[in-house]
Amino acid sequence: MRLPPDDRILSPYTGYTREHWLAAADGLLEAVVPYAVPGFAQIRLPGRQSWAGPDSDGLEGFARTFLLAAFRGDAAVLERYAEGLASGTDPSCPYAWPELTDNSQQIVEAASIALALHESGLYDTLAPDVRERLAAWLGGIVGTRTWPCNWVLFKVVIQQFLANVGAPHEPAEIAEALEQVEGWYVGDGWYTDGDGQNYDYYCGWAMHLYTLWWTRMSGASPDVYRDRLRLFLEGYAHFFAADGAPVHQGRSLTYRFAAAAPLWLGELFDATPLSPGTTRRLAGGTLRHFLDRGAVGDDGLLSLGWHGPFLPVTQPYSGPGSPYWASKGFIGLLLPASHPAWTATEEPAPVETADRVVALPAPGWLLHATRSDGIVRLLNHGSDHNAPAPAQAVDDPHYARLAYSTHAGPIHATTVDGGTGDGGTGDGGTGDGGTGDAGEDGRAVVVDNHLAVVAPDGTASRRRRIERIGVADRFAASKYTDDTLPGGPVTVETASVVHGPSEIRVHRVTAPAGHVVRDGGHAVPPGGPESSIVPLHGWLRRGVSRSPAGTAFGPDACTPYLEAVHPGGTALFASLVTLGATAAHDAKDTTLDLRVRGDALKIALPGGELVEVELGDRPRYRRCGPDGDVVTWEAE
C-alpha cells in the first residue's frame, strides 16, 4: 500500500492527514478487485471460510468494501458496485445473493449495503428494474428474526432505507428494535450488546453507530444518542496507547481500525468531548498502528488476525471478507476536507500527557495508562460475554481475564507445554522449582491474568460468570464460583488496586485443602514489554509458563505465575502484577508495606498513600492521600 509522505507539521504525532486516509482506502479497494466474480456481485477473498458458506462470504466481501467505497466517494469505484448491485439481485446470476432469512449472516451484510446506498446516493442512479430487485431483496428483512443483540439495529437501518425509497417496510419493527436497545443502555454512554454483561467494541462500532445513523437516515432527533456518545467518548479516548494500539479485548478484533469509528462518529454528529486535533490523532494513530504492523499483507488484503494473520482472534462467523468491517474506521472521510478534524493540528493522546486511572463502573472496568511507556491496561471486573443465569456460562479468553492491554493478549489454549519454577520465595515458603499442578500429561494449566484453583486430578477452575462487587476510584472487585471441581465448589473473590504501572491484586479464595492456587500475569512474546507478577502475601513459589502458539502479539509467549497450596477453608493471597518497561522487580517489592488482618489488607504506598481493601461479607475500599484526602467505597 503506497501512502503519501508523513506530514509532521499538521500531524506531529502520527504524520497522517486526510490524504493518507484516502490513499489507504484506495489501496484497500483496489486490492480486492482481482477477487471479484464476473458481474462483481461477490468478492471471494482467499482464506478460511466462515460457517455461512462461500456465497455468504462472497456477499460479505462485496458489502463491507462497498461501505468503504461509499465513504470514499470515488465515482469510478462506485460504478463497480453498481454493477454488483444489479448482478447480485438478479436470480439468473450464478452469484446471486442468498435471501435474508432468520438470523442469517446476510442480514449483517444487508445493513452495510443499506448504509452504503444511503451515503453514496447510488440507488437513484440504478435502472428501475434493479432498484425494484434491490428493494425486494432488502425487503426480506421484514418479519425476519435476528439475534437479540446489535443485530436488531440491522433491521432498523435496512427498514429505514426502505422507508426512504418508498419500498414496503414495517415501522413497528423499527420502533420495537429501538425499544429493545433502550433496555440495554446501562448509563455513562455504555450499552451491553444484548442481555448480560457483554461489553466490548460493539458498544462503539455498532450500538452508537447504528442508533445515530438511524437518526441521520430518518430525520429523527439525535439528541439522546448524541448525549450518550459524548459520555462514552469521555472514557473511550483512554483506550488507545501512544503507538495507536487499542486495548486488545472482546470479540471481532480482526476489525482492527474500526475501533476509530466512534471517534469519527463524534465529529460527524457533533457529539464529542474531544478536540478535533485529538480525534484525528487517536484515529490516525490506530490506522497507522495496524498498517505499520502487517495488518495489510503484500497482496494488499486485510488478513483474519490482529497485526498479521492470527485466527484465534476470529469467530466461526468470520469469513475472509470479515476484516473489512474495518471500513467503519473511515467514517471521517464523510467530513469535508475543510472540517476542523482534518485541518486542526494534532494534539497528544491522553496517555501522552499524564499517567491516567479511569474508572468505568458501567462495564465494570478500570483503565490505567502510563505516560513513560505509552501502555494502557484494562482491569476487568464486569464483562464476561455470557447470557444471564441459568444459561450455561463459558470461559472466553477475550472476556474472562482479569486484565487486558494495548500491548499484550490472552493465551487461547487451556494448556501449555510446561512451566519452569525459579525457586523464588513468597512471603512464607520456599519454592521447589516445580510446576506444581501438572496433570497426567505433564502439562501446566495456563493462568494468564486469571486465578485458577487446580484439583489433584488436574481439573482447574475457570472464571466464567463474573459477579460484580464494585468499581470506584482506583479500585475494582468481582468474584466467580466454579462448582465443577471434585471436592466441592471453589469461590474466588478478587480486588484490583492501581498503583502506577502495576495492579495490586488481592484474592480471597475458598477451596478444599490441598488444591493448588495459581495466579498469572500478562502473557508476552519475545520482544514484548516486560511482564512480572511479584508475591506479596500467601504465595510459595514462582514460575513461568510458555505457550508456543503465543498470542496475537507473537509466538512463544511467556506468562509469569505464582502458586501455593490451599490450606482449606478461606485464604488470602496478594500479588503485584506489572506490564511495561518498569516490570522488573525483586522477589519482594520493598516499597510496599502490606499488613493482613482477616479478610482485610492495609498497604502503605510510596509517597505516603495508604490503601485498605477488605473482601468477604463486607467488601470495602479506602484510600488516604498524603494531603489528607480520603476516598471510600463500601458495598451496599
C-alpha positions as CSV (number, residue, x, y, z in Angstrom):
1,M,0.0,0.0,0.0
2,R,1.5,3.3,-1.1
3,L,0.9,6.3,1.2
4,P,1.9,9.9,0.9
5,P,5.0,11.2,2.9
6,D,4.3,12.0,6.6
7,D,3.2,15.5,7.4
8,R,4.8,16.2,10.8
9,I,3.6,19.9,10.7
10,L,-0.1,19.3,10.6
11,S,0.2,15.9,12.3
12,P,3.2,15.9,14.6
13,Y,2.2,12.6,16.3
14,T,1.1,10.3,13.5
15,G,2.2,12.1,10.4
16,Y,-1.2,11.1,8.9
17,T,-3.6,13.6,7.2
18,R,-6.8,13.2,5.1
19,E,-4.6,12.3,2.1
20,H,-3.3,9.2,4.0
21,W,-6.8,8.0,4.7
22,L,-7.8,8.5,1.1
23,A,-4.7,6.6,-0.1
24,A,-5.3,3.8,2.4
25,A,-9.0,3.5,1.3
26,D,-7.9,3.4,-2.4
27,G,-5.4,0.7,-1.7
28,L,-7.8,-1.5,0.1
29,L,-10.5,-1.1,-2.6
30,E,-8.1,-1.8,-5.5
31,A,-6.6,-4.9,-3.8
32,V,-10.0,-6.7,-3.7
33,V,-10.8,-6.2,-7.4
34,P,-9.0,-9.4,-8.7
35,Y,-11.1,-11.5,-6.3
36,A,-14.5,-10.2,-7.7
37,V,-16.7,-12.7,-9.5
38,P,-17.9,-11.9,-13.0
39,G,-20.5,-9.2,-12.6
40,F,-19.0,-8.0,-9.3
41,A,-21.8,-9.4,-7.2
42,Q,-19.4,-11.1,-4.8
43,I,-15.8,-10.6,-3.8
44,R,-14.5,-14.0,-2.9
45,L,-11.3,-13.3,-1.0
46,P,-8.8,-16.1,-0.1
47,G,-8.6,-17.5,3.3
48,R,-10.6,-19.6,5.7
49,Q,-14.3,-19.8,5.0
50,S,-16.9,-18.9,7.6
51,W,-19.7,-21.3,8.7
52,A,-22.1,-19.4,6.4
53,G,-20.5,-20.8,3.2
54,P,-19.0,-19.3,0.1
55,D,-22.0,-17.3,-1.2
56,S,-22.4,-15.5,2.1
57,D,-18.7,-14.9,2.4
58,G,-18.6,-13.5,-1.1
59,L,-21.5,-11.2,-0.3
60,E,-19.6,-10.2,2.8
61,G,-16.6,-9.2,0.7
62,F,-18.9,-7.1,-1.5
63,A,-20.9,-5.4,1.2
64,R,-18.1,-4.4,3.5
65,T,-15.9,-3.0,0.8
66,F,-19.0,-1.2,-0.7
67,L,-19.3,0.6,2.6
68,L,-15.7,1.7,2.3
69,A,-16.4,2.8,-1.3
70,A,-19.4,4.9,-0.1
71,F,-17.3,6.7,2.5
72,R,-14.5,7.2,-0.1
73,G,-17.0,8.6,-2.7
74,D,-15.0,7.9,-5.8
75,A,-17.5,7.7,-8.7
76,A,-15.4,5.3,-10.8
77,V,-15.1,2.8,-7.9
78,L,-18.8,3.1,-7.1
79,E,-19.6,2.1,-10.7
80,R,-18.2,-1.3,-9.9
81,Y,-20.5,-1.7,-7.0
82,A,-23.5,-0.5,-9.1
83,E,-22.8,-3.4,-11.4
84,G,-22.6,-5.7,-8.4
85,L,-25.9,-4.5,-7.1
86,A,-27.5,-5.4,-10.5
87,S,-25.9,-8.8,-10.7
88,G,-26.4,-9.8,-7.0
89,T,-30.1,-9.2,-7.1
90,D,-30.6,-11.0,-10.5
91,P,-31.9,-14.5,-9.9
92,S,-30.4,-15.7,-13.1
93,C,-26.9,-14.7,-12.0
94,P,-24.9,-17.7,-10.7
95,Y,-23.6,-15.5,-7.9
96,A,-26.9,-14.0,-6.9
97,W,-27.1,-13.1,-3.2
98,P,-28.7,-15.5,-0.8
99,E,-32.0,-14.3,0.6
100,L,-32.4,-12.8,4.0
101,T,-33.6,-15.5,6.4
102,D,-33.9,-15.7,10.2
103,N,-30.6,-15.0,11.9
104,S,-28.7,-15.3,8.6
105,Q,-25.3,-13.7,8.1
106,Q,-26.8,-11.9,5.0
107,I,-28.7,-9.6,7.4
108,V,-25.4,-8.1,8.6
109,E,-24.2,-7.5,5.0
110,A,-27.6,-6.1,4.0
111,A,-27.2,-3.4,6.7
112,S,-23.8,-2.4,5.2
113,I,-25.4,-2.2,1.8
114,A,-28.3,-0.1,3.1
115,L,-25.8,2.4,4.7
116,A,-23.6,2.5,1.6
117,L,-26.6,3.1,-0.6
118,H,-27.8,5.9,1.7
119,E,-24.4,7.6,1.8
120,S,-23.4,7.2,-1.8
121,G,-26.7,8.1,-3.4
122,L,-26.1,5.2,-5.8
123,Y,-29.6,3.9,-5.6
124,D,-31.1,6.8,-7.5
125,T,-28.8,6.1,-10.5
126,L,-29.8,2.5,-10.9
127,A,-32.1,1.3,-13.6
128,P,-35.7,0.9,-12.4
129,D,-35.7,-2.9,-12.5
130,V,-32.5,-3.0,-10.5
131,R,-34.0,-0.7,-7.9
132,E,-37.0,-2.9,-7.7
133,R,-35.0,-6.1,-7.3
134,L,-32.7,-4.4,-4.7
135,A,-35.7,-3.2,-2.6
136,A,-37.2,-6.6,-2.8
137,W,-34.0,-8.3,-1.6
138,L,-33.6,-5.8,1.3
139,G,-37.3,-6.2,2.0
140,G,-36.7,-9.7,3.1
141,I,-35.8,-8.2,6.5
142,V,-39.5,-7.5,7.2
143,G,-40.7,-10.1,9.7
144,T,-37.4,-11.8,9.8
145,R,-35.9,-12.7,13.2
146,T,-32.4,-11.5,14.3
147,W,-30.2,-12.5,17.2
148,P,-31.1,-10.4,20.3
149,C,-28.0,-8.2,20.2
150,N,-26.6,-5.4,18.0
151,W,-28.3,-7.4,15.1
152,V,-31.7,-5.8,15.9
153,L,-30.2,-2.5,14.7
154,F,-29.5,-4.0,11.3
155,K,-33.3,-4.3,11.0
156,V,-33.6,-0.6,11.9
157,V,-31.2,0.8,9.2
158,I,-32.4,-1.6,6.5
159,Q,-36.0,-0.8,7.0
160,Q,-35.3,2.9,7.3
161,F,-33.6,2.8,4.0
162,L,-36.7,1.0,2.5
163,A,-38.9,3.7,4.0
164,N,-36.8,6.4,2.5
165,V,-37.1,5.0,-1.1
166,G,-40.8,4.3,-0.7
167,A,-40.5,0.5,-0.5
168,P,-42.6,-1.8,1.7
169,H,-41.4,-1.8,5.3
170,E,-42.7,-2.2,8.8
171,P,-42.4,0.9,11.1
172,A,-43.5,-1.1,14.1
173,E,-40.4,-3.3,13.8
174,I,-38.1,-0.3,13.7
175,A,-39.8,1.0,16.9
176,E,-39.6,-2.4,18.6
177,A,-35.9,-2.8,17.8
178,L,-35.1,0.7,19.1
179,E,-37.0,0.0,22.3
180,Q,-35.1,-3.3,22.8
181,V,-31.8,-1.4,22.5
182,E,-33.1,1.1,25.2
183,G,-33.2,-1.9,27.6
184,W,-29.5,-2.5,27.0
185,Y,-28.4,1.0,27.9
186,V,-26.7,0.9,31.3
187,G,-25.6,4.6,31.7
188,D,-22.5,6.6,31.2
189,G,-22.7,6.1,27.5
190,W,-22.4,2.3,27.7
191,Y,-24.7,-0.3,26.2
192,T,-24.4,-4.1,26.8
193,D,-24.6,-5.9,23.5
194,G,-27.8,-7.9,24.4
195,D,-28.8,-9.2,27.8
196,G,-25.9,-10.0,30.1
197,Q,-22.5,-8.4,30.7
198,N,-21.4,-8.0,27.0
199,Y,-19.1,-5.1,26.9
200,D,-16.6,-4.6,24.1
201,Y,-16.0,-2.6,21.0
202,Y,-19.5,-3.3,19.7
203,C,-20.7,-0.6,22.0
204,G,-19.0,2.0,19.8
205,W,-18.8,0.5,16.3
206,A,-22.4,-0.9,16.5
207,M,-24.7,0.4,19.2
208,H,-23.7,4.0,19.0
209,L,-23.1,3.9,15.2
210,Y,-26.4,2.4,14.1
211,T,-28.6,4.4,16.5
212,L,-27.1,7.7,15.4
213,W,-27.1,6.6,11.7
214,W,-30.8,5.9,12.0
215,T,-31.4,9.5,13.0
216,R,-29.3,10.6,10.0
217,M,-31.4,8.5,7.7
218,S,-34.8,9.2,9.3
219,G,-34.5,12.8,10.4
220,A,-35.4,11.9,14.0
221,S,-33.8,14.0,16.7
222,P,-30.3,12.7,17.5
223,D,-30.1,14.5,20.9
224,V,-30.4,11.5,23.2
225,Y,-28.0,9.4,21.2
226,R,-25.6,12.3,20.8
227,D,-25.5,12.8,24.6
228,R,-24.8,9.2,25.1
229,L,-21.9,9.1,22.6
230,R,-20.4,12.2,24.2
231,L,-20.4,10.4,27.6
232,F,-19.0,7.2,26.0
233,L,-16.1,9.1,24.3
234,E,-15.0,10.6,27.6
235,G,-13.8,7.2,28.7
236,Y,-13.2,5.7,25.3
237,A,-10.5,8.2,24.5
238,H,-8.3,6.4,27.1
239,F,-8.4,3.1,25.3
240,F,-5.5,4.0,22.9
241,A,-1.8,3.6,23.5
242,A,0.8,6.1,22.5
243,D,1.6,3.9,19.4
244,G,-2.1,3.9,18.4
245,A,-2.9,0.4,19.6
246,P,-6.4,0.0,21.0
247,V,-6.9,-2.2,24.1
248,H,-7.0,-5.9,23.0
249,Q,-10.3,-7.1,24.5
250,G,-13.5,-8.5,23.2
251,R,-14.6,-10.3,20.0
252,S,-14.2,-9.5,16.3
253,L,-10.9,-7.9,17.0
254,T,-10.0,-8.6,13.3
255,Y,-12.0,-5.4,12.5
256,R,-8.9,-3.6,13.8
257,F,-9.2,0.2,13.0
258,A,-12.9,0.0,13.1
259,A,-12.0,1.0,16.7
260,A,-11.7,4.5,15.3
261,A,-15.4,4.6,14.2
262,P,-16.9,6.1,17.3
263,L,-14.2,8.8,17.4
264,W,-15.2,10.0,13.9
265,L,-18.8,9.4,14.7
266,G,-18.4,12.1,17.5
267,E,-17.2,14.6,14.9
268,L,-19.8,13.7,12.3
269,F,-22.7,14.2,14.8
270,D,-21.2,17.0,16.9
271,A,-21.2,14.6,19.8
272,T,-17.7,14.5,21.1
273,P,-15.9,16.0,24.2
274,L,-12.6,15.7,22.3
275,S,-10.9,18.5,20.3
276,P,-10.7,17.9,16.6
277,G,-6.9,17.5,16.8
278,T,-7.3,14.8,19.5
279,T,-9.8,12.9,17.4
280,R,-7.5,12.8,14.4
281,R,-4.5,11.9,16.5
282,L,-6.3,8.9,18.1
283,A,-8.0,7.7,14.8
284,G,-4.8,8.3,12.7
285,G,-2.7,6.6,15.3
286,T,-4.9,3.5,15.2
287,L,-4.9,3.3,11.4
288,R,-1.1,3.7,11.3
289,H,-0.6,1.2,14.1
290,F,-2.1,-1.6,12.1
291,L,-0.7,-0.6,8.7
292,D,2.8,-0.4,10.1
293,R,2.4,-3.9,11.7
294,G,1.3,-6.1,8.9
295,A,-2.5,-5.9,9.0
296,V,-2.4,-5.4,5.2
297,G,-0.4,-8.1,3.6
298,D,1.8,-8.0,0.5
299,D,-1.3,-8.7,-1.5
300,G,-2.9,-5.6,-0.2
301,L,-5.6,-7.5,1.7
302,L,-6.6,-7.4,5.3
303,S,-6.0,-10.8,6.9
304,L,-8.0,-12.6,9.5
305,G,-6.0,-11.6,12.5
306,W,-4.7,-8.7,14.6
307,H,-1.3,-7.4,13.3
308,G,-0.7,-10.2,10.8
309,P,-2.8,-13.4,10.4
310,F,-3.9,-14.9,13.7
311,L,-7.1,-17.0,13.6
312,P,-7.7,-17.3,17.4
313,V,-9.0,-13.6,17.4
314,T,-11.7,-14.6,15.0
315,Q,-15.0,-16.4,15.4
316,P,-16.7,-19.1,13.3
317,Y,-18.8,-16.4,11.6
318,S,-15.6,-14.7,10.4
319,G,-15.0,-15.2,6.7
320,P,-12.2,-13.8,4.5
321,G,-14.2,-10.6,4.0
322,S,-15.0,-10.2,7.7
323,P,-12.0,-7.9,8.4
324,Y,-13.5,-5.3,6.1
325,W,-15.8,-4.1,8.8
326,A,-12.7,-2.1,9.4
327,S,-14.3,0.2,6.7
328,K,-16.2,1.8,9.6
329,G,-12.9,3.3,10.7
330,F,-13.1,5.5,7.5
331,I,-16.3,7.4,8.6
332,G,-14.1,10.5,8.9
333,L,-14.0,10.7,5.1
334,L,-17.6,11.9,5.1
335,L,-16.3,15.0,6.8
336,P,-15.3,17.7,4.2
337,A,-11.6,18.4,3.8
338,S,-12.3,21.8,5.4
339,H,-13.6,20.3,8.7
340,P,-11.5,21.1,11.8
341,A,-10.9,17.3,12.3
342,W,-8.8,17.5,9.1
343,T,-7.4,21.0,9.4
344,A,-6.6,21.3,13.1
345,T,-3.1,20.4,14.3
346,E,-2.9,17.1,16.1
347,E,-2.9,17.2,19.8
348,P,-1.5,14.5,22.1
349,A,-3.4,11.4,23.2
350,P,-4.5,11.3,26.8
351,V,-1.8,8.7,27.6
352,E,0.9,11.1,26.2
353,T,0.1,13.9,28.7
354,A,-0.1,12.1,32.0
355,D,-0.5,8.8,33.8
356,R,-4.2,8.0,34.0
357,V,-6.6,6.0,36.0
358,V,-10.2,5.9,34.7
359,A,-13.0,4.1,36.5
360,L,-15.8,2.9,34.2
361,P,-18.4,1.4,36.6
362,A,-20.9,0.7,33.7
363,P,-18.8,-2.0,32.0
364,G,-17.0,-2.9,35.3
365,W,-13.6,-1.7,34.2
366,L,-10.6,0.2,35.4
367,L,-8.3,1.7,32.8
368,H,-4.8,2.7,33.8
369,A,-2.2,4.2,31.5
370,T,1.4,5.2,32.0
371,R,3.0,8.1,30.0
372,S,6.5,6.7,30.3
373,D,5.8,3.6,28.1
374,G,2.6,4.6,26.5
375,I,0.8,1.4,27.5
376,V,-2.9,1.2,28.5
377,R,-4.1,-1.6,30.7
378,L,-7.8,-2.6,31.4
379,L,-8.7,-4.4,34.6
380,N,-11.9,-6.4,34.0
381,H,-14.4,-6.9,36.8
382,G,-17.6,-6.7,34.8
383,S,-17.6,-8.2,31.2
384,D,-17.9,-11.9,30.6
385,H,-20.0,-12.2,27.4
386,N,-22.4,-14.7,29.0
387,A,-26.1,-14.8,28.9
388,P,-27.7,-14.3,32.3
389,A,-28.1,-17.4,34.6
390,P,-29.4,-20.0,34.3
391,A,-27.9,-20.2,30.8
392,Q,-24.6,-22.1,30.7
393,A,-21.6,-19.9,31.0
394,V,-18.3,-20.3,29.1
395,D,-14.8,-19.1,29.7
396,D,-13.9,-16.8,26.7
397,P,-10.3,-15.6,26.9
398,H,-11.3,-12.3,25.3
399,Y,-13.7,-11.5,28.1
400,A,-13.0,-13.6,31.2
401,R,-9.5,-12.4,32.0
402,L,-8.7,-10.1,34.9
403,A,-6.6,-7.8,32.8
404,Y,-6.1,-6.8,29.1
405,S,-3.8,-4.3,27.5
406,T,-2.8,-2.5,24.3
407,H,0.4,-4.5,24.3
408,A,-0.5,-8.0,25.4
409,G,-3.2,-10.5,24.5
410,P,-4.6,-13.6,26.1
411,I,-3.5,-17.2,25.7
412,H,-6.1,-19.1,23.7
413,A,-5.2,-22.7,24.7
414,T,-6.0,-24.1,28.1
415,T,-2.6,-25.8,28.5
416,V,1.0,-25.2,27.6
417,D,4.0,-27.4,27.1
418,G,5.3,-26.8,30.6
419,G,6.3,-24.4,33.4
420,T,9.6,-23.6,34.9
421,G,9.9,-22.6,38.5
422,D,12.5,-20.2,39.6
423,G,12.9,-21.4,43.1
424,G,11.9,-18.0,44.4
425,T,10.3,-17.4,47.8
426,G,7.0,-15.9,48.6
427,D,6.2,-14.5,52.0
428,G,6.3,-17.6,54.0
429,G,7.6,-20.6,52.0
430,T,10.3,-21.8,49.7
431,G,9.9,-22.7,46.1
432,D,10.9,-26.1,44.8
433,G,11.3,-25.1,41.2
434,G,8.4,-27.4,40.1
435,T,5.3,-26.7,38.0
436,G,3.1,-27.7,40.9
437,D,-0.1,-28.7,39.2
438,A,1.0,-30.9,36.3
439,G,-1.7,-33.4,35.3
440,E,-1.2,-36.8,33.9
441,D,0.0,-35.4,30.6
442,G,2.6,-33.4,32.4
443,R,1.3,-30.0,31.1
444,A,0.6,-27.0,33.2
445,V,-2.6,-25.0,33.4
446,V,-2.4,-21.6,31.8
447,V,-3.3,-18.8,34.1
448,D,-2.6,-15.6,32.2
449,N,-4.4,-12.9,34.1
450,H,-6.6,-15.4,35.9
451,L,-6.6,-17.1,39.3
452,A,-7.2,-20.8,38.9
453,V,-7.7,-23.4,41.6
454,V,-6.4,-26.8,40.5
455,A,-7.7,-30.1,41.9
456,P,-5.3,-33.1,42.4
457,D,-6.7,-34.6,39.1
458,G,-5.5,-31.5,37.2
459,T,-9.0,-30.0,36.8
460,A,-8.8,-26.2,37.0
461,S,-11.4,-23.7,38.0
462,R,-12.3,-21.1,35.4
463,R,-13.6,-17.5,35.6
464,R,-16.7,-17.9,33.5
465,R,-19.5,-15.8,35.0
466,I,-18.3,-12.6,36.7
467,E,-20.3,-11.4,39.8
468,R,-19.6,-7.7,40.3
469,I,-18.6,-6.3,43.6
470,G,-17.7,-2.7,42.7
471,V,-15.7,-0.1,40.8
472,A,-14.6,3.2,42.3
473,D,-11.5,5.5,42.2
474,R,-8.5,3.2,41.7
475,F,-10.4,0.1,42.9
476,A,-12.4,-2.7,41.2
477,A,-13.6,-6.1,42.6
478,S,-15.6,-9.1,41.5
479,K,-15.9,-12.8,42.2
480,Y,-16.6,-16.1,40.5
481,T,-17.7,-19.5,41.6
482,D,-16.9,-22.8,39.9
483,D,-18.8,-25.9,41.1
484,T,-17.2,-28.3,38.5
485,L,-14.2,-29.3,40.6
486,P,-14.1,-32.6,42.5
487,G,-14.2,-31.9,46.2
488,G,-16.7,-29.1,46.1
489,P,-17.2,-25.6,44.7
490,V,-14.5,-23.0,44.6
491,T,-15.1,-19.3,45.1
492,V,-12.6,-16.6,44.2
493,E,-13.1,-13.0,45.2
494,T,-10.6,-10.6,43.6
495,A,-9.9,-6.9,44.1
496,S,-7.6,-4.8,42.0
497,V,-6.0,-1.6,43.1
498,V,-4.0,0.5,40.6
499,H,-0.5,1.5,41.7
500,G,1.3,3.3,38.9
501,P,2.0,0.8,36.1
502,S,1.0,-2.0,38.4
503,E,-2.1,-3.7,39.7
504,I,-2.1,-4.8,43.3
505,R,-4.2,-8.0,43.0
506,V,-5.9,-9.4,46.1
507,H,-7.7,-12.8,46.1
508,R,-9.9,-14.3,48.8
509,V,-10.1,-18.0,47.8
510,T,-12.5,-20.5,49.3
511,A,-11.4,-24.0,48.3
512,P,-10.7,-27.6,49.6
513,A,-7.4,-28.2,51.3
514,G,-4.6,-29.4,49.1
515,H,-5.8,-27.8,45.9
516,V,-3.1,-25.7,44.1
517,V,-3.8,-22.0,43.7
518,R,-2.2,-20.3,40.7
519,D,-2.3,-16.7,39.6
520,G,-0.7,-15.4,36.4
521,G,0.4,-12.1,34.9
522,H,0.3,-10.9,31.3
523,A,1.5,-13.3,28.5
524,V,4.1,-11.7,26.3
525,P,6.2,-13.0,23.4
526,P,9.9,-12.3,23.0
527,G,10.5,-8.6,22.2
528,G,7.3,-7.6,24.0
529,P,7.1,-5.4,27.1
530,E,8.3,-6.9,30.4
531,S,5.8,-8.8,32.4
532,S,6.1,-9.7,36.1
533,I,4.0,-10.9,39.0
534,V,5.5,-10.4,42.4
535,P,4.3,-12.3,45.6
536,L,3.1,-10.0,48.3
537,H,1.2,-12.5,50.6
538,G,0.3,-16.2,50.7
539,W,2.4,-17.5,47.8
540,L,5.0,-20.2,48.0
541,R,6.8,-20.2,44.6
542,R,7.1,-18.5,41.3
543,G,7.3,-19.8,37.7
544,V,6.9,-19.1,34.0
545,S,4.6,-20.9,31.6
546,R,5.4,-21.0,27.9
547,S,2.9,-21.1,25.1
548,P,4.4,-21.9,21.7
549,A,1.3,-20.8,19.8
550,G,1.6,-17.5,21.6
551,T,-0.9,-14.6,21.4
552,A,-2.0,-12.1,18.8
553,F,1.2,-10.3,19.6
554,G,3.6,-13.1,18.7
555,P,4.5,-16.8,19.3
556,D,6.3,-18.3,22.2
557,A,4.5,-16.2,24.8
558,C,5.6,-16.5,28.4
559,T,3.4,-16.0,31.4
560,P,4.8,-15.4,34.9
561,Y,2.8,-17.0,37.6
562,L,2.7,-17.6,41.3
563,E,1.3,-20.7,43.1
564,A,0.6,-22.1,46.6
565,V,-1.2,-25.0,48.2
566,H,-4.6,-24.0,49.6
567,P,-4.9,-24.8,53.4
568,G,-8.6,-25.4,53.1
569,G,-11.5,-23.0,54.0
570,T,-10.8,-19.4,53.1
571,A,-7.3,-18.0,52.4
572,L,-6.0,-14.6,51.3
573,F,-3.4,-14.1,48.5
574,A,-1.9,-10.9,47.2
575,S,0.4,-10.1,44.3
576,L,1.8,-7.2,42.3
577,V,1.1,-7.5,38.5
578,T,3.1,-5.3,36.2
579,L,3.3,-4.9,32.4
580,G,5.8,-2.4,30.9
581,A,9.3,-1.2,31.0
582,T,9.3,-1.0,34.8
583,A,8.1,-4.6,35.3
584,A,11.4,-5.9,36.6
585,H,11.2,-6.4,40.4
586,D,12.9,-8.4,43.0
587,A,11.0,-11.3,44.6
588,K,10.0,-8.7,47.2
589,D,8.8,-5.2,46.4
590,T,10.2,-3.5,49.4
591,T,8.4,-0.2,48.5
592,L,5.1,-1.8,49.6
593,D,4.4,-2.2,53.3
594,L,1.5,-4.7,53.5
595,R,-0.3,-5.9,56.5
596,V,-3.1,-8.6,56.6
597,R,-5.8,-9.0,59.2
598,G,-8.5,-11.5,58.5
599,D,-10.1,-10.5,55.1
600,A,-8.6,-7.1,55.1
601,L,-5.3,-5.7,53.8
602,K,-3.6,-2.4,54.6
603,I,-1.0,-1.2,52.1
604,A,1.4,1.7,52.6
605,L,2.4,3.0,49.2
606,P,5.4,5.2,48.3
607,G,4.6,8.9,48.6
608,G,2.6,8.5,51.7
609,E,-0.7,6.9,50.4
610,L,-2.4,4.3,52.5
611,V,-4.8,1.9,50.9
612,E,-7.2,-0.5,52.7
613,V,-9.1,-3.3,51.0
614,E,-11.5,-5.8,52.6
615,L,-13.3,-8.7,50.9
616,G,-15.7,-11.2,52.2
617,D,-19.0,-10.3,53.9
618,R,-18.4,-6.5,53.8
619,P,-16.3,-5.5,50.8
620,R,-14.8,-2.0,51.2
621,Y,-12.1,0.2,49.9
622,R,-10.4,3.2,51.4
623,R,-7.6,5.4,50.1
624,C,-5.9,8.1,52.2
625,G,-3.7,10.5,50.4
626,P,-0.6,12.2,51.9
627,D,-2.5,15.5,51.9
628,G,-5.3,14.1,54.0
629,D,-7.8,13.4,51.2
630,V,-9.8,10.3,51.7
631,V,-11.8,8.2,49.2
632,T,-14.0,5.4,50.4
633,W,-16.3,2.8,48.9
634,E,-18.4,0.2,50.6
635,A,-20.7,-2.5,49.1
636,E,-24.4,-1.7,49.5
